[in-house]
């Protein structure tokens, strides 16, 4: 790991040296805690067990206060030199895995394995241990830190946890979101999305005796073809996808109903709205014997922090000081919410790994010390910028 002098002037020399030492010392504890968290199920919308685990562990750590809201977000406060504005550090506690998933967690000399180990148990563990690590380094942050294990980041959770945390803490001046995977990325572009369930209904009937009546499956197929023909820009990147389709009764029945899930995305809010308007025009066309209903399942806002913004440059400079080439990134993360509200925010990764959203997910253990060093350096540097009003 590179030494502190390489972080100057992003992180001052003595502080950088202390963070360097602490990151190395605490990396095994971060990994152990990540594996313990991974053994607690937390499907999106059913995070109660993991909320309780995170709350109880945080209660034994040097936080100055802990709160749990009505939907299961855990927020710990670490007092800094100034109470406002505050720096929010967020790691989501939910996973994509159903409650009955076998959570077989293991490790060897090089890797830790298990469902959700990197997405996002490693991120939660690192966030929870920030107060202990700063205490060990003898560092008090320049502003109060709010550290959250938040619910509802995955899938149709629609970032509801992050929305609730930010609504409850309007004094937040900047946000660092954490994911376990993708060390080296600096996500500063929020990919916005709109998700729908489209239901197509018709009269139904017998495939022979009622032939000629409209078939809901065939009507849905025609609608999907029309949706696929929408002209989409490559820049700003904008996408449309039909993810699932279901319907019908039997091979010799004119299908009375069919439904499909539709995903619209863009890095640009105006392009997303334009695409949504095009979709609505197609869905609202009059069709003989066919009705179409669109249920909005979720919205994630788009936006971006400029690559030249102070928080983006700090995050990139810390990685460069460690010999890691930073990669500017567009993704859908908890950082979407602050970015869409004009609050400086980035999402960073802590190590490398693979098989994300699969039961054999894994993370590399050795890079974790560097990921933690990055997180601590960014936390200290952004807190200082906030206190002195330089984070613009």
C-alpha positions in Angstrom: 0.0 0.0 0.0 1.4 3.5 -0.9 2.3 5.6 2.1 0.7 8.8 3.3 2.9 11.3 1.5 1.3 10.2 -1.8 -2.0 11.5 -0.6 -0.8 15.0 0.0 -2.5 17.4 -0.4 -5.7 15.3 -0.4 -5.0 13.9 3.0 -2.4 15.6 5.2 0.8 13.7 5.9 0.5 12.6 9.5 -3.2 11.8 9.1 -2.5 9.8 5.9 0.2 7.7 7.7 -2.2 6.9 10.5 -5.0 5.9 8.1 -2.5 3.8 6.2 -1.7 1.9 9.4 -5.3 1.5 10.5 -6.5 0.3 7.2 -4.0 -2.5 7.2 -4.7 -3.4 10.9 -8.5 -3.4 10.5 -8.9 -5.1 7.1 -9.2 -8.6 8.7 -11.9 -7.3 11.1 -13.8 -5.8 8.2 -13.7 -9.1 6.3 -14.8 -11.1 9.4 -17.7 -8.7 10.0 -18.7 -8.9 6.4 -18.9 -12.6 6.6 -21.0 -12.4 9.7 -23.4 -10.0 8.1 -23.6 -12.2 5.0 -24.9 -15.0 7.2 -28.0 -12.9 8.1 -30.7 -12.9 5.4 -31.9 -9.6 4.1 -34.1 -9.7 0.9 -35.3 -6.4 -0.3 -38.4 -5.6 1.7 -37.6 -8.1 4.3 -34.4 -6.7 5.9 -35.6 -6.9 9.5 -33.1 -9.5 10.7 -30.1 -7.7 9.2 -31.4 -4.3 10.5 -31.4 -5.8 14.0 -27.9 -7.3 13.5 -26.4 -4.0 12.3 -28.1 -2.0 15.0 -26.9 -4.3 17.8 -23.3 -4.4 16.5 -23.2 -0.6 16.0 -24.4 -0.2 19.6 -21.1 -1.8 20.7 -19.0 0.5 18.6 -17.9 4.1 19.4 -20.9 5.9 17.8 -22.3 8.9 19.6 -25.9 7.9 18.8 -27.9 5.3 16.9 -31.4 5.5 15.5 -33.6 3.1 13.5 -36.5 4.4 11.5 -39.8 2.8 10.7 -38.6 1.1 7.5 -35.4 -0.4 9.0 -32.7 2.1 8.2 -30.0 2.2 10.8 -28.2 5.5 11.2 -25.2 6.0 13.5 -23.8 9.5 14.3 -20.1 10.2 14.9 -19.6 13.7 16.2 -17.0 15.9 14.4 -15.5 19.3 15.0 -18.6 20.9 13.5 -22.2 19.6 13.7 -23.2 20.9 10.2 -23.1 20.3 7.4 -23.0 16.6 7.8 -21.3 13.9 5.7 -23.5 10.9 5.1 -21.8 7.5 4.4 -24.2 4.9 3.1 -24.1 1.2 2.5 -27.2 -0.8 1.7 -28.1 -3.8 3.8 -30.6 -5.5 1.4 -29.7 -8.3 -1.0 -31.3 -9.8 -4.1 -31.6 -13.3 -2.5 -34.9 -14.7 -1.3 -35.3 -15.5 2.4 -34.9 -19.3 1.9 -31.5 -18.9 0.1 -28.8 -21.1 1.7 -26.3 -18.6 3.0 -23.1 -20.7 2.9 -20.3 -18.3 3.8 -16.7 -19.4 3.6 -13.2 -18.2 2.8 -9.7 -19.2 1.9 -6.4 -17.4 1.8 -7.4 -15.4 -1.2 -11.2 -15.0 -1.3 -14.4 -14.8 0.8 -17.5 -16.5 -0.7 -21.2 -16.2 -0.2 -24.4 -14.6 -1.4 -24.1 -10.9 -1.1 -20.6 -11.0 0.4 -19.5 -8.1 -1.8 -23.0 -6.7 -2.6 -23.1 -5.3 -0.1 -21.9 -7.0 3.1 -18.3 -5.7 2.7 -19.6 -2.2 2.2 -21.7 -2.4 5.4 -18.9 -3.8 7.4 -16.4 -1.1 6.4 -19.0 1.7 7.1 -19.8 0.3 10.5 -16.1 0.2 11.5 -15.3 3.8 10.4 -15.7 5.2 14.0 -13.4 2.5 15.4 -10.8 3.1 12.7 -10.8 6.9 13.0 -10.5 6.5 16.8 -7.5 4.1 16.4 -5.9 6.7 14.0 -6.5 9.5 16.4 -8.6 11.4 13.9 -11.7 13.3 14.7 -13.6 14.3 11.5 -14.1 17.9 10.7 -17.9 17.5 10.6 -20.4 15.1 12.0 -20.6 11.7 10.2 -23.9 10.0 9.6 -23.2 6.3 8.8 -26.2 4.3 7.6 -27.0 0.7 6.8 -30.0 1.5 4.6 -32.7 -0.7 3.2 -34.3 -0.9 -0.3 -31.4 -0.4 -2.7 -31.8 -3.4 -4.9 -34.4 -4.0 -7.6 -37.8 -2.7 -6.8 -36.7 -1.3 -3.5 -36.4 1.8 -5.5 -33.8 3.4 -3.2 -36.6 4.0 -0.6 -34.1 3.6 2.3 -31.8 6.3 1.0 -34.7 8.6 0.2 -36.0 8.2 3.8 -32.5 8.8 5.3 -31.9 11.9 3.3 -35.4 13.2 4.0 -34.8 12.8 7.7 -31.4 14.5 7.6 -31.7 17.6 5.4 -28.4 19.0 6.9 -26.5 16.4 4.8 -23.9 18.3 2.8 -22.3 15.4 0.9 -22.6 11.7 0.5 -20.2 8.8 0.0 -22.0 5.6 -1.0 -20.1 2.3 -0.6 -20.3 -1.0 -2.6 -18.1 -4.0 -1.9 -17.1 -4.6 -5.6 -15.3 -2.5 -8.2 -12.3 -0.9 -6.4 -11.1 1.9 -8.6 -14.5 3.1 -9.8 -15.8 6.6 -8.9 -19.5 6.5 -9.7 -20.6 10.2 -10.3 -23.3 9.6 -12.9 -26.7 8.4 -11.6 -28.5 6.1 -14.1 -32.2 6.9 -13.8 -34.9 4.4 -14.4 -38.7 3.8 -14.6 -40.1 0.3 -14.2 -43.6 -0.7 -15.3 -45.8 -3.8 -15.3 -47.7 -3.7 -18.5 -50.9 -5.8 -18.5 -52.7 -6.5 -21.8 -56.2 -8.0 -21.7 -58.6 -9.3 -24.3 -61.8 -11.3 -24.7 -60.2 -14.8 -24.6 -61.9 -17.9 -26.0 -61.4 -21.2 -27.8 -58.6 -21.2 -30.3 -60.8 -22.9 -32.9 -64.4 -22.0 -32.0 -63.6 -18.3 -31.2 -60.9 -17.8 -33.8 -60.8 -14.1 -34.8 -61.1 -12.7 -31.3 -58.0 -10.7 -30.3 -55.3 -12.6 -28.4 -53.7 -10.8 -25.5 -50.3 -12.5 -26.0 -50.2 -11.6 -29.7 -51.3 -8.0 -28.9 -48.5 -7.8 -26.2 -46.0 -9.0 -28.8 -47.1 -6.3 -31.2 -46.7 -3.7 -28.5 -43.2 -5.0 -27.5 -42.2 -4.8 -31.2 -43.4 -1.1 -31.3 -41.5 -0.4 -28.1 -38.4 -1.9 -29.5 -38.6 0.3 -32.6 -38.3 3.5 -30.5 -35.2 5.4 -31.6 -32.9 5.7 -28.6 -29.8 8.0 -28.3 -26.4 6.4 -27.7 -25.3 9.6 -26.0 -26.6 10.2 -23.4 -27.0 6.5 -23.1 -30.7 5.5 -22.9 -32.1 2.0 -22.9 -35.3 0.0 -23.0 -35.7 -3.6 -22.0 -38.5 -6.1 -21.6 -37.3 -8.3 -18.7 -40.1 -10.9 -18.2 -43.4 -11.9 -20.0 -46.2 -14.1 -18.8 -49.7 -15.0 -19.8 -52.1 -17.4 -21.4 -54.0 -20.5 -20.3 -53.3 -23.3 -22.7 -52.1 -24.1 -26.2 -55.7 -24.1 -27.5 -57.0 -21.0 -25.7 -57.0 -17.5 -27.1 -55.0 -15.8 -24.3 -57.3 -13.4 -22.2 -54.3 -11.7 -20.6 -50.6 -11.2 -20.8 -48.2 -9.0 -18.8 -44.6 -8.0 -19.1 -42.1 -6.0 -17.1 -40.6 -2.9 -18.8 -37.4 -1.2 -17.8 -36.5 2.3 -19.0 -33.1 3.9 -18.2 -31.0 6.9 -19.0 -28.2 8.9 -17.5 -30.1 12.1 -18.5 -33.4 13.0 -16.9 -34.8 14.8 -20.0 -34.0 11.8 -22.2 -35.7 9.4 -19.7 -38.8 11.6 -19.7 -38.8 11.7 -23.5 -38.5 7.9 -23.7 -41.3 7.6 -21.1 -43.5 9.9 -23.2 -42.9 7.7 -26.3 -43.8 4.6 -24.4 -47.0 6.2 -23.2 -48.0 7.1 -26.7 -47.6 3.5 -27.8 -49.5 2.1 -24.8 -52.3 4.5 -25.2 -53.1 3.7 -28.8 -56.7 2.4 -29.3 -56.9 -1.3 -30.0 -60.0 -3.3 -30.9 -61.0 -5.6 -28.0 -57.7 -5.0 -26.2 -57.1 -2.9 -23.0 -53.6 -2.0 -21.8 -52.8 -1.0 -18.3 -49.4 0.3 -17.1 -48.6 0.1 -13.4 -45.5 2.1 -12.4 -43.4 -0.1 -10.1 -40.5 2.1 -9.5 -38.6 5.3 -10.3 -35.0 6.1 -9.8 -33.8 9.7 -10.6 -31.0 10.5 -13.0 -28.3 13.1 -12.7 -24.6 13.6 -12.5 -21.8 15.2 -10.5 -19.3 16.8 -12.9 -16.0 14.9 -13.3 -14.4 18.3 -12.4 -16.4 18.6 -9.2 -14.3 18.7 -6.0 -15.7 15.4 -4.6 -15.0 13.6 -7.8 -11.5 14.9 -8.1 -10.7 14.0 -4.5 -12.0 10.5 -4.9 -9.9 10.1 -8.1 -6.8 11.7 -6.6 -6.8 9.2 -3.6 -7.0 6.3 -6.0 -4.2 7.7 -8.1 -2.1 8.2 -5.0 -2.5 4.4 -4.4 -1.4 3.5 -7.9 -5.0 2.7 -9.0 -6.3 4.3 -12.2 -9.7 5.7 -11.4 -12.7 4.9 -13.6 -15.5 7.4 -13.9 -18.7 5.4 -13.8 -22.4 5.6 -14.5 -24.6 3.3 -12.4 -27.7 3.1 -10.3 -26.7 3.3 -6.6 -27.7 5.0 -3.4 -25.8 8.0 -4.7 -28.7 8.6 -7.2 -30.7 10.3 -4.5 -28.2 13.0 -3.4 -27.0 13.5 -7.0 -30.5 14.1 -8.2 -31.0 16.7 -5.4 -27.8 18.6 -6.3 -25.8 17.3 -3.3 -22.2 16.3 -4.0 -22.0 12.5 -4.0 -20.0 9.6 -5.3 -20.2 5.8 -4.9 -16.9 3.9 -4.5 -15.9 0.2 -4.4 -13.7 -1.6 -1.9 -12.2 -4.6 -3.6 -12.5 -6.9 -6.7 -14.6 -10.0 -7.0 -17.1 -11.7 -9.2 -20.4 -13.6 -9.6 -22.4 -10.6 -8.3 -26.1 -11.5 -7.7 -25.2 -15.2 -7.8 -25.0 -17.6 -4.8 -21.3 -18.3 -5.5 -20.4 -14.6 -5.3 -16.9 -13.9 -4.1 -14.5 -11.0 -3.2 -10.7 -10.8 -3.2 -9.4 -10.4 0.4 -6.0 -8.8 -0.3 -7.2 -5.5 -1.9 -9.6 -4.8 1.0 -6.9 -2.9 3.0 -6.5 -0.6 0.0 -10.2 -0.2 -0.3 -10.6 0.7 3.3 -7.6 3.2 3.1 -9.4 4.8 0.2 -12.7 5.1 2.2 -11.0 6.6 5.2 -9.0 9.0 3.2 -12.1 10.1 1.3 -14.1 10.5 4.5 -11.5 12.7 6.1 -10.9 14.8 3.1 -14.6 15.4 2.2 -15.4 16.2 5.9 -12.6 18.8 5.8 -13.9 20.3 2.6 -17.4 20.5 4.0 -16.4 22.2 7.2 -14.6 25.0 5.3 -17.1 25.3 2.5 -14.9 24.2 -0.3 -17.1 21.3 -1.6 -18.7 22.9 -4.6 
